Amino acid sequence: MIGRAIVVVAAVTMLTAAGGGPPGPGGRAKQTVTLLASNGPRPAGEPGAEAIAQRLVAAKLEALGYRVVLQRVDLPNGGTTRNVVGLTSGRPKVVIVAHLDGVRGSPAANDNASGVAVLLELAATLRGTPGVLVAATGAEERVVTGSRVHLGALRLLRGISPQARRGVRLAVALDMVGVGTRLHVRGLERRPNRSAKLLLGEGGSTYLLDGGDSDHAELTRNGLPAA
């Protein structure tokens, strides 16, 4: 199951950028990006497009047979947003996240409707497989929330016990995957962590050290090594 997840992450991500046409996963992912972006900007906690996108993701995951949980995420301004989490049976072995919110004044197509679209394609491929957790997180864009951390990712972690985190073999945050044909694997560590190593093992990928600019940062810092 882990191997299948890794292959699909790499393949679907590159198909999305390279222009795979319908009815393949790349074509479907592009259609999802277009749909999400067409509703306008999705700043965390603001009415309109973000809530529409949350309902769309929840409906798609339910249709795929996932148990859907909506997690409330509190914002520094007193508002709230939500994580949309899909679960199969058993403790999670694979955790795949993509932030659903965006910055103001942008349709947030690449950042990050592209990641959400790939997440949904992965969810379709892994449907019915025990140990899968997929999550469209809220409140990732710190320029909008004013927080120093990615709030949706931290809220997600509250639902995964420290013991369960140790059992996760692959954790991936999909972010800005709609441009280019090469999968860039990013991490906080100078040397790839276990999730990054699994992705890099498929070949055709590049490892980049970063300062923690997406949800993988909070996962990694809290006992769930992610890329």
C-alpha positions, 0 to 999 in steps of 0.5 A: 500500500505504501509503495502504491501511494508513493507511485501515485503521488509522483505520477499524478503530480507530474501529470497535473503539470504536464497536461494529461487529458481527460479521463486520466488523473491529470485531466481530472485534477486540472478540472478540479483546479479550474472549478475551485479557482472559478469561485474566487479567493479562499482566505481562511475564515471568510465567507464564500469560496472557501466554504464552497470548496470545503463542501465540494471536497467533503462530498467527493470524499464521502462519495469515495467511501471515506469517513469524513470529519470536519475539524474546527480551526480557530483563527487569531481574529476570532473567526473559524475555518475547517479541516476536511478529513477523510479516513479509511479503517484502521490507524493511519499509515499514510497521511496526505494533506493539502491546504484548501485556503488561499491568499486574498486577491488570488483564485489560488489555483496553483497555491493550492487548488493544485494540491487539493486536486491531486489529493482527491485523485490520490484519495480515489486511488487509495479508496478502501485501503486501510490506514489512509488519512487525507485532509484538506486543511484550513488556515495554512496561509500565515499572511492571512491568519497572522499566525506564526504556524500553520493552524490547520496542520496543528489542529489535524495533529490533535486528532492523531495521538503521539503513538499513532504518529509513530506508526505513520510511514508516509506523510506528504503535504501537497503544495503548489504542484501545478507547475513544472514536470519535476516533483520537488520534495521539500523538508526541514531537515538537511537530510531527507526524513523517512517520508522524503526518502520514500518519495525520492526513491521513485526517482525523478525528484529533487530534495530541497531544504526549506524553512517550513513554508507549508503544512509539512513543517508542523507535522514534522515538528510534532513527531510526524516526519513529513515532506 
